[in-house]
Structures are given as C-alpha cells and as structure tokens.
Amino acid sequence: MPGPIQSIERAAAILRLLARGSGRLGVGEIAESLELAKGTAHGILRTLQGVGFVEQDRDTGKYQLGATLLHLGTSYLDVNELRSRAINWADALASRSGEAVRIGASLEGRVLVVHHVFRPDDSLQTLDVGTLLPLHATSLGKVLLAYDTTLKATTEAYTRRTLVTQTAIKRECAKVREAGWAAENGEMISDEAGIAAPIRGHGGIVVGAIGVSGAVERICEHDGSPNPRLLGHVRDAARAVSRDLGASRW
C-alpha cells in the first residue's frame, strides 16, 4: 500500500488550522504553527486559493477558509430545517434593517453560522457561512449560551470589551434570559456590534439564533445600547422563524 501523500497532509493541516481560528492568518503564522518552511506554506496556500478552498484578504494579505470549501462542508445545511425555514425571514430582516443577517447554531462549543445574508449595499463583504464564532463575544453566541446549560464558554479576550470571566459571562446570560435578546458592542471586533434573539422549536426549546451585525454607530445608540428599531426587527424575525418551527407561543 502506498504511504500518505505529504503535500495533502500539509494542506489538510492548514485547513484545520484556519477552521480553528477566529480570524485570518498570515503565511508566517501558518508556517510557524505547523513547523513548515514559509515557502512551502505559501505554495500550498496559493494552490488552495486557486481551487477556492482559501481566500486571501486584499488589504492584509492574510488567509481564511474559502467559500467553495465552506459550501462543501455545509452542504448538509441545505436540508437542515432551521436554515430552510429561516432563509426567507433572514432576507426580509436584511431588507428591513439594512444590515447583514446571520443565523447561528451551536457546534462543539462555538457558534456555527448556518446562513448569512449580506448587508444590502455595494460594500465588499465576505460570506460567513460555515464560520465558527465564540459564544461569549458575539450576540448569537450569548443567546445560545444563555439557553443551553450544557454549553461552556471560553474566556479568550478578543478586545478590551470582551467578557473574560465566568462570573461576567453568567451575569450576561442571566440578562439575556430576562430580556429575551442579546447584544454585543465591540467585544469580538472593536468597531462592530450585533443584536440577536433566540429561535425556538417545538416546546419552546431554543434551537438557534438570528441577528444583525454591523458598525457600532449603526447598530447602537449613543449610550451603547442597541438601536430600538433594529432590536424590534430582530425579535420579530426570531418570532416568525420560531412559529414556522412549531413554537406555539411565538
């Protein structure tokens, strides 16, 4: 039997590294993490980019997983009831809010983005489907964390505003349960904010979250609280999806 092909093993290692990361990685970071020569890492990345498995940011030169690979990896989501029932409502939410919309579900202690609608303008945007987001630093994650006691958040700091103690995270989850929605303000990316609400299925069980995200000045009021109009749109969309999934109270 022929042995493993080293170049494929290295390409797989690069893809796994990018999948675990919360952001883009440079050639040097990838090479150092995997103990590869920088030239070797660059050659593999260029090949992966050529087939759409990774994408390179034009401004920073760093790499992230590409849409082609994400589409392959999440093709099962096309038949996932959460995504299929939420697609139309997500489109409507993007249209009403003027912001990007994401739907998330928990996966291995993080938030898997199962659907993403671009902000309805001409700005350059990257498809987030298949991206894994932290629970404690995103509005989608806070919703899932608040309603699922089996989940446990990390305390990794992304910005100076990230919640980095279990006490602070538990306090935030209690607020989410009381209010019925969650918000983030510069907690994962310093100039971005988000609002999310729970999607419920049969029996009222929270099965996902839907929310908007964008620049802090658009999502939040001057005091940092969520824009009431956007919050209303998000909660309305969450209720609509929940009704479609059989949550009778909504």
PyRosetta script that sets phi, psi and omega in degrees:
from pyrosetta import init, pose_from_sequence

init()
pose = pose_from_sequence("MPGPIQSIERAAAILRLLARGSGRLGVGEIAESLELAKGTAHGILRTLQGVGFVEQDRDTGKYQLGATLLHLGTSYLDVNELRSRAINWADALASRSGEAVRIGASLEGRVLVVHHVFRPDDSLQTLDVGTLLPLHATSLGKVLLAYDTTLKATTEAYTRRTLVTQTAIKRECAKVREAGWAAENGEMISDEAGIAAPIRGHGGIVVGAIGVSGAVERICEHDGSPNPRLLGHVRDAARAVSRDLGASRW")
pose.set_psi(1, 130.7)
pose.set_omega(1, 178.0)
pose.set_phi(2, -66.5)
pose.set_psi(2, 150.8)
pose.set_omega(2, -179.4)
pose.set_phi(3, -79.2)
pose.set_psi(3, 176.5)
pose.set_omega(3, 179.5)
pose.set_phi(4, -65.6)
pose.set_psi(4, 151.4)
pose.set_omega(4, 179.8)
pose.set_phi(5, -91.6)
pose.set_psi(5, 117.1)
pose.set_omega(5, -171.3)
pose.set_phi(6, -60.0)
pose.set_psi(6, -40.2)
pose.set_omega(6, -176.7)
pose.set_phi(7, -64.6)
pose.set_psi(7, -35.9)
pose.set_omega(7, 178.7)
pose.set_phi(8, -70.8)
pose.set_psi(8, -40.1)
pose.set_omega(8, 176.5)
pose.set_phi(9, -59.9)
pose.set_psi(9, -41.6)
pose.set_omega(9, -180.0)
pose.set_phi(10, -68.6)
pose.set_psi(10, -39.5)
pose.set_omega(10, 177.1)
pose.set_phi(11, -62.5)
pose.set_psi(11, -42.1)
pose.set_omega(11, 178.6)
pose.set_phi(12, -63.3)
pose.set_psi(12, -38.9)
pose.set_omega(12, 179.2)
pose.set_phi(13, -64.2)
pose.set_psi(13, -39.0)
pose.set_omega(13, 178.1)
pose.set_phi(14, -64.8)
pose.set_psi(14, -43.9)
pose.set_omega(14, 179.7)
pose.set_phi(15, -63.5)
pose.set_psi(15, -40.9)
pose.set_omega(15, 178.3)
pose.set_phi(16, -64.4)
pose.set_psi(16, -39.8)
pose.set_omega(16, 179.0)
pose.set_phi(17, -63.3)
pose.set_psi(17, -44.6)
pose.set_omega(17, 178.8)
pose.set_phi(18, -66.1)
pose.set_psi(18, -34.5)
pose.set_omega(18, 179.8)
pose.set_phi(19, -67.8)
pose.set_psi(19, -34.5)
pose.set_omega(19, -179.7)
pose.set_phi(20, -76.1)
pose.set_psi(20, -26.3)
pose.set_omega(20, -175.4)
pose.set_phi(21, -73.6)
pose.set_psi(21, 157.0)
pose.set_omega(21, 179.2)
pose.set_phi(22, -94.9)
pose.set_psi(22, -4.5)
pose.set_omega(22, -179.2)
pose.set_phi(23, -152.7)
pose.set_psi(23, -163.4)
pose.set_omega(23, -179.2)
pose.set_phi(24, -82.9)
pose.set_psi(24, 153.4)
pose.set_omega(24, 178.8)
pose.set_phi(25, -125.2)
pose.set_psi(25, 144.1)
pose.set_omega(25, 177.4)
pose.set_phi(26, -85.7)
pose.set_psi(26, 167.2)
pose.set_omega(26, -179.7)
pose.set_phi(27, -58.6)
pose.set_psi(27, -43.5)
pose.set_omega(27, -179.4)
pose.set_phi(28, -62.6)
pose.set_psi(28, -41.3)
pose.set_omega(28, 179.1)
pose.set_phi(29, -64.2)
pose.set_psi(29, -42.0)
pose.set_omega(29, 179.8)
pose.set_phi(30, -66.3)
pose.set_psi(30, -46.4)
pose.set_omega(30, -179.2)
pose.set_phi(31, -60.5)
pose.set_psi(31, -43.6)
pose.set_omega(31, -179.4)
pose.set_phi(32, -66.3)
pose.set_psi(32, -42.9)
pose.set_omega(32, -178.2)
pose.set_phi(33, -63.0)
pose.set_psi(33, -35.8)
pose.set_omega(33, -175.3)
pose.set_phi(34, -103.1)
pose.set_psi(34, 4.0)
pose.set_omega(34, 179.7)
pose.set_phi(35, 56.7)
pose.set_psi(35, 47.5)
pose.set_omega(35, 177.2)
pose.set_phi(36, -111.2)
pose.set_psi(36, 154.9)
pose.set_omega(36, 170.4)
pose.set_phi(37, -65.3)
pose.set_psi(37, 143.2)
pose.set_omega(37, -176.9)
pose.set_phi(38, -59.4)
pose.set_psi(38, -38.9)
pose.set_omega(38, 178.8)
pose.set_phi(39, -64.0)
pose.set_psi(39, -38.7)
pose.set_omega(39, 178.3)
pose.set_phi(40, -64.2)
pose.set_psi(40, -46.8)
pose.set_omega(40, 179.8)
pose.set_phi(41, -61.4)
pose.set_psi(41, -41.4)
pose.set_omega(41, -179.0)
pose.set_phi(42, -64.6)
pose.set_psi(42, -41.6)
pose.set_omega(42, 179.4)
pose.set_phi(43, -63.4)
pose.set_psi(43, -41.3)
pose.set_omega(43, 178.9)
pose.set_phi(44, -67.0)
pose.set_psi(44, -41.8)
pose.set_omega(44, 179.4)
pose.set_phi(45, -62.1)
pose.set_psi(45, -41.3)
pose.set_omega(45, 178.8)
pose.set_phi(46, -62.5)
pose.set_psi(46, -39.3)
pose.set_omega(46, 178.1)
pose.set_phi(47, -66.3)
pose.set_psi(47, -45.5)
pose.set_omega(47, 178.7)
pose.set_phi(48, -62.9)
pose.set_psi(48, -36.6)
pose.set_omega(48, 177.6)
pose.set_phi(49, -66.1)
pose.set_psi(49, -37.5)
pose.set_omega(49, -179.1)
pose.set_phi(50, -62.9)
pose.set_psi(50, -29.2)
pose.set_omega(50, 179.9)
pose.set_phi(51, -101.1)
pose.set_psi(51, 6.2)
pose.set_omega(51, 175.1)
pose.set_phi(52, 84.3)
pose.set_psi(52, 9.4)
pose.set_omega(52, -178.6)
pose.set_phi(53, -81.3)
pose.set_psi(53, -23.2)
pose.set_omega(53, 171.4)
pose.set_phi(54, -133.2)
pose.set_psi(54, 158.4)
pose.set_omega(54, 177.0)
pose.set_phi(55, -126.7)
pose.set_psi(55, 146.7)
pose.set_omega(55, 179.0)
pose.set_phi(56, -109.7)
pose.set_psi(56, 129.6)
pose.set_omega(56, 177.3)
pose.set_phi(57, -70.8)
pose.set_psi(57, 129.0)
pose.set_omega(57, -175.1)
pose.set_phi(58, -68.6)
pose.set_psi(58, -29.2)
pose.set_omega(58, -177.1)
pose.set_phi(59, -82.3)
pose.set_psi(59, -44.6)
pose.set_omega(59, -174.8)
pose.set_phi(60, -98.6)
pose.set_psi(60, -19.6)
pose.set_omega(60, -176.0)
pose.set_phi(61, 78.5)
pose.set_psi(61, 3.2)
pose.set_omega(61, -178.4)
pose.set_phi(62, -86.2)
pose.set_psi(62, 165.0)
pose.set_omega(62, -172.6)
pose.set_phi(63, -115.0)
pose.set_psi(63, 152.1)
pose.set_omega(63, 172.6)
pose.set_phi(64, -144.6)
pose.set_psi(64, 168.9)
pose.set_omega(64, 177.5)
pose.set_phi(65, -60.9)
pose.set_psi(65, 142.4)
pose.set_omega(65, -178.0)
pose.set_phi(66, -89.8)
pose.set_psi(66, 161.3)
pose.set_omega(66, -177.2)
pose.set_phi(67, -61.8)
pose.set_psi(67, -36.9)
pose.set_omega(67, -179.1)
pose.set_phi(68, -60.0)
pose.set_psi(68, -45.8)
pose.set_omega(68, 179.9)
pose.set_phi(69, -66.7)
pose.set_psi(69, -42.1)
pose.set_omega(69, -179.8)
pose.set_phi(70, -62.5)
pose.set_psi(70, -37.7)
pose.set_omega(70, 178.0)
pose.set_phi(71, -66.0)
pose.set_psi(71, -38.8)
pose.set_omega(71, 176.8)
pose.set_phi(72, -64.6)
pose.set_psi(72, -46.0)
pose.set_omega(72, -175.9)
pose.set_phi(73, -70.5)
pose.set_psi(73, -24.3)
pose.set_omega(73, -176.5)
pose.set_phi(74, -115.0)
pose.set_psi(74, 22.2)
pose.set_omega(74, -179.5)
pose.set_phi(75, -62.0)
pose.set_psi(75, -27.2)
pose.set_omega(75, 178.3)
pose.set_phi(76, -64.8)
pose.set_psi(76, -20.3)
pose.set_omega(76, -178.2)
pose.set_phi(77, -70.0)
pose.set_psi(77, -18.6)
pose.set_omega(77, 179.0)
pose.set_phi(78, -62.7)
pose.set_psi(78, -26.1)
pose.set_omega(78, 178.7)
pose.set_phi(79, -106.3)
pose.set_psi(79, 5.2)
pose.set_omega(79, 177.5)
pose.set_phi(80, -74.0)
pose.set_psi(80, 128.8)
pose.set_omega(80, -174.3)
pose.set_phi(81, -62.5)
pose.set_psi(81, -37.6)
pose.set_omega(81, -179.9)
pose.set_phi(82, -58.0)
pose.set_psi(82, -49.5)
pose.set_omega(82, -177.6)
pose.set_phi(83, -68.1)
pose.set_psi(83, -45.4)
pose.set_omega(83, -175.6)
pose.set_phi(84, -64.8)
pose.set_psi(84, -36.7)
pose.set_omega(84, 179.8)
pose.set_phi(85, -75.2)
pose.set_psi(85, -24.1)
pose.set_omega(85, -173.5)
pose.set_phi(86, -94.2)
pose.set_psi(86, -14.7)
pose.set_omega(86, -172.1)
pose.set_phi(87, -56.1)
pose.set_psi(87, -50.9)
pose.set_omega(87, -177.3)
pose.set_phi(88, -64.0)
pose.set_psi(88, -39.4)
pose.set_omega(88, 179.2)
pose.set_phi(89, -68.4)
pose.set_psi(89, -33.5)
pose.set_omega(89, 177.7)
pose.set_phi(90, -66.4)
pose.set_psi(90, -41.9)
pose.set_omega(90, 176.7)
pose.set_phi(91, -60.3)
pose.set_psi(91, -44.0)
pose.set_omega(91, -179.8)
pose.set_phi(92, -65.0)
pose.set_psi(92, -38.6)
pose.set_omega(92, 178.7)
pose.set_phi(93, -64.3)
pose.set_psi(93, -41.9)
pose.set_omega(93, 177.9)
pose.set_phi(94, -62.0)
pose.set_psi(94, -41.3)
pose.set_omega(94, -180.0)
pose.set_phi(95, -65.2)
pose.set_psi(95, -43.6)
pose.set_omega(95, -177.8)
pose.set_phi(96, -72.9)
pose.set_psi(96, -38.2)
pose.set_omega(96, -175.2)
pose.set_phi(97, -86.9)
pose.set_psi(97, -27.7)
pose.set_omega(97, -174.9)
pose.set_phi(98, 76.6)
pose.set_psi(98, 14.5)
pose.set_omega(98, -177.0)
pose.set_phi(99, -123.6)
pose.set_psi(99, 166.3)
pose.set_omega(99, 175.7)
pose.set_phi(100, -69.5)
pose.set_psi(100, 144.5)
pose.set_omega(100, -178.7)
pose.set_phi(101, -122.8)
pose.set_psi(101, 135.9)
pose.set_omega(101, 176.0)
pose.set_phi(102, -131.3)
pose.set_psi(102, 145.6)
pose.set_omega(102, 174.3)
pose.set_phi(103, -115.9)
pose.set_psi(103, 132.0)
pose.set_omega(103, -176.5)
pose.set_phi(104, -128.9)
pose.set_psi(104, 153.1)
pose.set_omega(104, 174.2)
pose.set_phi(105, -137.1)
pose.set_psi(105, 155.2)
pose.set_omega(105, -177.4)
pose.set_phi(106, -76.4)
pose.set_psi(106, 142.5)
pose.set_omega(106, 176.7)
pose.set_phi(107, -152.4)
pose.set_psi(107, 114.6)
pose.set_omega(107, 174.8)
pose.set_phi(108, 52.6)
pose.set_psi(108, 45.8)
pose.set_omega(108, 175.5)
pose.set_phi(109, 76.3)
pose.set_psi(109, 16.5)
pose.set_omega(109, 176.8)
pose.set_phi(110, -139.6)
pose.set_psi(110, -178.9)
pose.set_omega(110, 177.7)
pose.set_phi(111, -102.4)
pose.set_psi(111, 120.7)
pose.set_omega(111, 174.3)
pose.set_phi(112, -92.9)
pose.set_psi(112, 121.7)
pose.set_omega(112, 176.3)
pose.set_phi(113, -77.3)
pose.set_psi(113, 111.5)
pose.set_omega(113, -175.9)
pose.set_phi(114, -96.7)
pose.set_psi(114, -15.6)
pose.set_omega(114, 177.2)
pose.set_phi(115, -155.6)
pose.set_psi(115, 143.4)
pose.set_omega(115, -177.3)
pose.set_phi(116, -144.5)
pose.set_psi(116, 125.1)
pose.set_omega(116, 175.1)
pose.set_phi(117, -110.8)
pose.set_psi(117, 126.1)
pose.set_omega(117, -179.1)
pose.set_phi(118, -64.7)
pose.set_psi(118, 152.6)
pose.set_omega(118, 169.9)
pose.set_phi(119, -58.8)
pose.set_psi(119, 131.3)
pose.set_omega(119, -173.6)
pose.set_phi(120, -76.7)
pose.set_psi(120, 68.1)
pose.set_omega(120, 173.5)
pose.set_phi(121, -146.7)
pose.set_psi(121, -169.7)
pose.set_omega(121, -175.4)
pose.set_phi(122, -97.2)
pose.set_psi(122, 12.9)
pose.set_omega(122, -177.9)
pose.set_phi(123, -71.5)
pose.set_psi(123, 152.8)
pose.set_omega(123, 178.2)
pose.set_phi(124, -72.8)
pose.set_psi(124, 124.5)
pose.set_omega(124, -178.0)
pose.set_phi(125, -135.3)
pose.set_psi(125, 155.5)
pose.set_omega(125, -178.5)
pose.set_phi(126, -114.1)
pose.set_psi(126, 134.1)
pose.set_omega(126, -179.9)
pose.set_phi(127, -66.8)
pose.set_psi(127, 127.4)
pose.set_omega(127, -177.2)
pose.set_phi(128, -98.9)
pose.set_psi(128, 0.4)
pose.set_omega(128, -178.8)
pose.set_phi(129, -58.9)
pose.set_psi(129, 128.4)
pose.set_omega(129, -178.3)
pose.set_phi(130, 94.4)
pose.set_psi(130, -11.4)
pose.set_omega(130, 179.1)
pose.set_phi(131, -70.5)
pose.set_psi(131, 143.0)
pose.set_omega(131, 174.8)
pose.set_phi(132, -104.5)
pose.set_psi(132, 124.1)
pose.set_omega(132, -177.1)
pose.set_phi(133, -112.1)
pose.set_psi(133, 154.0)
pose.set_omega(133, 178.3)
pose.set_phi(134, -72.2)
pose.set_psi(134, 146.2)
pose.set_omega(134, 179.9)
pose.set_phi(135, -69.3)
pose.set_psi(135, -42.2)
pose.set_omega(135, -169.1)
pose.set_phi(136, -84.6)
pose.set_psi(136, -9.4)
pose.set_omega(136, -173.5)
pose.set_phi(137, -117.0)
pose.set_psi(137, 7.3)
pose.set_omega(137, -179.8)
pose.set_phi(138, -132.1)
pose.set_psi(138, 151.4)
pose.set_omega(138, 179.0)
pose.set_phi(139, -64.9)
pose.set_psi(139, -39.7)
pose.set_omega(139, 176.3)
pose.set_phi(140, -59.1)
pose.set_psi(140, -45.8)
pose.set_omega(140, -178.8)
pose.set_phi(141, -65.4)
pose.set_psi(141, -39.8)
pose.set_omega(141, -179.9)
pose.set_phi(142, -62.4)
pose.set_psi(142, -37.7)
pose.set_omega(142, 177.2)
pose.set_phi(143, -61.5)
pose.set_psi(143, -50.5)
pose.set_omega(143, -178.5)
pose.set_phi(144, -63.1)
pose.set_psi(144, -40.1)
pose.set_omega(144, -179.5)
pose.set_phi(145, -66.3)
pose.set_psi(145, -37.5)
pose.set_omega(145, -176.6)
pose.set_phi(146, -67.4)
pose.set_psi(146, -31.4)
pose.set_omega(146, -173.3)
pose.set_phi(147, -106.6)
pose.set_psi(147, 1.9)
pose.set_omega(147, 179.8)
pose.set_phi(148, -129.4)
pose.set_psi(148, 102.8)
pose.set_omega(148, -176.1)
pose.set_phi(149, -71.2)
pose.set_psi(149, -11.1)
pose.set_omega(149, 179.3)
pose.set_phi(150, -81.7)
pose.set_psi(150, -15.0)
pose.set_omega(150, -179.9)
pose.set_phi(151, -83.4)
pose.set_psi(151, 145.7)
pose.set_omega(151, 176.9)
pose.set_phi(152, -133.3)
pose.set_psi(152, 125.7)
pose.set_omega(152, -177.1)
pose.set_phi(153, -85.6)
pose.set_psi(153, 150.8)
pose.set_omega(153, 168.9)
pose.set_phi(154, -78.8)
pose.set_psi(154, 173.6)
pose.set_omega(154, 177.8)
pose.set_phi(155, -121.0)
pose.set_psi(155, 31.0)
pose.set_omega(155, 179.4)
pose.set_phi(156, -67.8)
pose.set_psi(156, 133.7)
pose.set_omega(156, -180.0)
pose.set_phi(157, -90.2)
pose.set_psi(157, 125.2)
pose.set_omega(157, 176.4)
pose.set_phi(158, -100.9)
pose.set_psi(158, -34.7)
pose.set_omega(158, 175.2)
pose.set_phi(159, -141.7)
pose.set_psi(159, 178.8)
pose.set_omega(159, 179.1)
pose.set_phi(160, -70.8)
pose.set_psi(160, -11.7)
pose.set_omega(160, -179.5)
pose.set_phi(161, -97.2)
pose.set_psi(161, -4.4)
pose.set_omega(161, -179.5)
pose.set_phi(162, -65.0)
pose.set_psi(162, 139.4)
pose.set_omega(162, 174.4)
pose.set_phi(163, -73.7)
pose.set_psi(163, 121.7)
pose.set_omega(163, -171.6)
pose.set_phi(164, -122.8)
pose.set_psi(164, 11.7)
pose.set_omega(164, 172.8)
pose.set_phi(165, -126.7)
pose.set_psi(165, 148.6)
pose.set_omega(165, 179.0)
pose.set_phi(166, -63.4)
pose.set_psi(166, -31.5)
pose.set_omega(166, 177.7)
pose.set_phi(167, -62.9)
pose.set_psi(167, -46.1)
pose.set_omega(167, 179.9)
pose.set_phi(168, -65.5)
pose.set_psi(168, -38.5)
pose.set_omega(168, -179.9)
pose.set_phi(169, -67.0)
pose.set_psi(169, -43.4)
pose.set_omega(169, 178.1)
pose.set_phi(170, -62.9)
pose.set_psi(170, -39.9)
pose.set_omega(170, 178.2)
pose.set_phi(171, -63.7)
pose.set_psi(171, -40.4)
pose.set_omega(171, 178.3)
pose.set_phi(172, -65.3)
pose.set_psi(172, -40.5)
pose.set_omega(172, 179.3)
pose.set_phi(173, -63.4)
pose.set_psi(173, -37.9)
pose.set_omega(173, 177.9)
pose.set_phi(174, -63.5)
pose.set_psi(174, -39.4)
pose.set_omega(174, 177.4)
pose.set_phi(175, -64.8)
pose.set_psi(175, -39.0)
pose.set_omega(175, 179.8)
pose.set_phi(176, -63.6)
pose.set_psi(176, -45.9)
pose.set_omega(176, 179.7)
pose.set_phi(177, -62.7)
pose.set_psi(177, -38.7)
pose.set_omega(177, -179.4)
pose.set_phi(178, -69.1)
pose.set_psi(178, -42.1)
pose.set_omega(178, -176.6)
pose.set_phi(179, -82.5)
pose.set_psi(179, -31.3)
pose.set_omega(179, -176.1)
pose.set_phi(180, 86.4)
pose.set_psi(180, 13.9)
pose.set_omega(180, 177.0)
pose.set_phi(181, -159.0)
pose.set_psi(181, 167.0)
pose.set_omega(181, 179.9)
pose.set_phi(182, -133.3)
pose.set_psi(182, 156.5)
pose.set_omega(182, 178.1)
pose.set_phi(183, -137.9)
pose.set_psi(183, 155.0)
pose.set_omega(183, 170.7)
pose.set_phi(184, -131.3)
pose.set_psi(184, 147.7)
pose.set_omega(184, 179.8)
pose.set_phi(185, -143.4)
pose.set_psi(185, 93.7)
pose.set_omega(185, 178.6)
pose.set_phi(186, 67.3)
pose.set_psi(186, 28.2)
pose.set_omega(186, -175.0)
pose.set_phi(187, -95.0)
pose.set_psi(187, -24.0)
pose.set_omega(187, 174.2)
pose.set_phi(188, -109.4)
pose.set_psi(188, -44.3)
pose.set_omega(188, 173.9)
pose.set_phi(189, -126.1)
pose.set_psi(189, 130.1)
pose.set_omega(189, -165.8)
pose.set_phi(190, -59.6)
pose.set_psi(190, -31.1)
pose.set_omega(190, -176.5)
pose.set_phi(191, -107.6)
pose.set_psi(191, 16.1)
pose.set_omega(191, 179.9)
pose.set_phi(192, -118.3)
pose.set_psi(192, 149.2)
pose.set_omega(192, 179.4)
pose.set_phi(193, -135.3)
pose.set_psi(193, 168.5)
pose.set_omega(193, -179.9)
pose.set_phi(194, -158.0)
pose.set_psi(194, 158.4)
pose.set_omega(194, 175.5)
pose.set_phi(195, -133.8)
pose.set_psi(195, 136.3)
pose.set_omega(195, -179.9)
pose.set_phi(196, -143.6)
pose.set_psi(196, 156.5)
pose.set_omega(196, 178.0)
pose.set_phi(197, -138.1)
pose.set_psi(197, 154.8)
pose.set_omega(197, -176.2)
pose.set_phi(198, -74.8)
pose.set_psi(198, 143.7)
pose.set_omega(198, 170.2)
pose.set_phi(199, -103.0)
pose.set_psi(199, 127.1)
pose.set_omega(199, -176.2)
pose.set_phi(200, -113.0)
pose.set_psi(200, 148.5)
pose.set_omega(200, 176.5)
pose.set_phi(201, -108.7)
pose.set_psi(201, -154.9)
pose.set_omega(201, 179.7)
pose.set_phi(202, -57.2)
pose.set_psi(202, 136.2)
pose.set_omega(202, 179.6)
pose.set_phi(203, 77.8)
pose.set_psi(203, 5.4)
pose.set_omega(203, 179.2)
pose.set_phi(204, 79.7)
pose.set_psi(204, 8.9)
pose.set_omega(204, -179.5)
pose.set_phi(205, -71.2)
pose.set_psi(205, 132.9)
pose.set_omega(205, 179.5)
pose.set_phi(206, -73.8)
pose.set_psi(206, 121.1)
pose.set_omega(206, -176.7)
pose.set_phi(207, -113.5)
pose.set_psi(207, -5.9)
pose.set_omega(207, -179.3)
pose.set_phi(208, -179.6)
pose.set_psi(208, -170.7)
pose.set_omega(208, 179.0)
pose.set_phi(209, -147.2)
pose.set_psi(209, 150.2)
pose.set_omega(209, 176.6)
pose.set_phi(210, -128.7)
pose.set_psi(210, 142.2)
pose.set_omega(210, -178.4)
pose.set_phi(211, -162.9)
pose.set_psi(211, 170.6)
pose.set_omega(211, 175.6)
pose.set_phi(212, -110.5)
pose.set_psi(212, 155.1)
pose.set_omega(212, 177.6)
pose.set_phi(213, -147.7)
pose.set_psi(213, 151.0)
pose.set_omega(213, -179.5)
pose.set_phi(214, 173.6)
pose.set_psi(214, -164.5)
pose.set_omega(214, -178.3)
pose.set_phi(215, -63.3)
pose.set_psi(215, 142.8)
pose.set_omega(215, -177.7)
pose.set_phi(216, -54.5)
pose.set_psi(216, -42.7)
pose.set_omega(216, -175.9)
pose.set_phi(217, -66.5)
pose.set_psi(217, -19.7)
pose.set_omega(217, 177.3)
pose.set_phi(218, -92.3)
pose.set_psi(218, -34.5)
pose.set_omega(218, -175.0)
pose.set_phi(219, -84.6)
pose.set_psi(219, -31.8)
pose.set_omega(219, -172.7)
pose.set_phi(220, -113.0)
pose.set_psi(220, 157.6)
pose.set_omega(220, 172.1)
pose.set_phi(221, -79.3)
pose.set_psi(221, 177.0)
pose.set_omega(221, -178.6)
pose.set_phi(222, -62.9)
pose.set_psi(222, -29.6)
pose.set_omega(222, -179.7)
pose.set_phi(223, -86.3)
pose.set_psi(223, 4.0)
pose.set_omega(223, 178.3)
pose.set_phi(224, 91.6)
pose.set_psi(224, -6.7)
pose.set_omega(224, 178.8)
pose.set_phi(225, -78.1)
pose.set_psi(225, 157.0)
pose.set_omega(225, -178.7)
pose.set_phi(226, -64.1)
pose.set_psi(226, 145.5)
pose.set_omega(226, 175.2)
pose.set_phi(227, -61.7)
pose.set_psi(227, 123.0)
pose.set_omega(227, -175.5)
pose.set_phi(228, -59.3)
pose.set_psi(228, -36.3)
pose.set_omega(228, 179.6)
pose.set_phi(229, -64.4)
pose.set_psi(229, -45.9)
pose.set_omega(229, 179.2)
pose.set_phi(230, -65.6)
pose.set_psi(230, -41.1)
pose.set_omega(230, 178.5)
pose.set_phi(231, -58.9)
pose.set_psi(231, -43.1)
pose.set_omega(231, 178.3)
pose.set_phi(232, -61.7)
pose.set_psi(232, -43.0)
pose.set_omega(232, 179.0)
pose.set_phi(233, -62.6)
pose.set_psi(233, -42.1)
pose.set_omega(233, -179.1)
pose.set_phi(234, -64.3)
pose.set_psi(234, -45.7)
pose.set_omega(234, -178.4)
pose.set_phi(235, -66.3)
pose.set_psi(235, -37.9)
pose.set_omega(235, 177.2)
pose.set_phi(236, -62.3)
pose.set_psi(236, -43.2)
pose.set_omega(236, 179.8)
pose.set_phi(237, -64.6)
pose.set_psi(237, -41.6)
pose.set_omega(237, 179.8)
pose.set_phi(238, -62.5)
pose.set_psi(238, -41.4)
pose.set_omega(238, 178.3)
pose.set_phi(239, -64.5)
pose.set_psi(239, -41.0)
pose.set_omega(239, -178.8)
pose.set_phi(240, -63.6)
pose.set_psi(240, -45.1)
pose.set_omega(240, 178.7)
pose.set_phi(241, -64.7)
pose.set_psi(241, -41.1)
pose.set_omega(241, 179.9)
pose.set_phi(242, -60.6)
pose.set_psi(242, -42.3)
pose.set_omega(242, 177.6)
pose.set_phi(243, -60.7)
pose.set_psi(243, -42.6)
pose.set_omega(243, 179.9)
pose.set_phi(244, -64.5)
pose.set_psi(244, -25.5)
pose.set_omega(244, -179.8)
pose.set_phi(245, -90.8)
pose.set_psi(245, 1.1)
pose.set_omega(245, 175.0)
pose.set_phi(246, 97.5)
pose.set_psi(246, 13.1)
pose.set_omega(246, 176.8)
pose.set_phi(247, -83.0)
pose.set_psi(247, 101.2)
pose.set_omega(247, -168.0)
pose.set_phi(248, -64.8)
pose.set_psi(248, -29.5)
pose.set_omega(248, -177.6)
pose.set_phi(249, -68.2)
pose.set_psi(249, -21.8)
pose.set_omega(249, -175.4)
pose.set_phi(250, -106.0)
pose.dump_pdb("model.pdb")
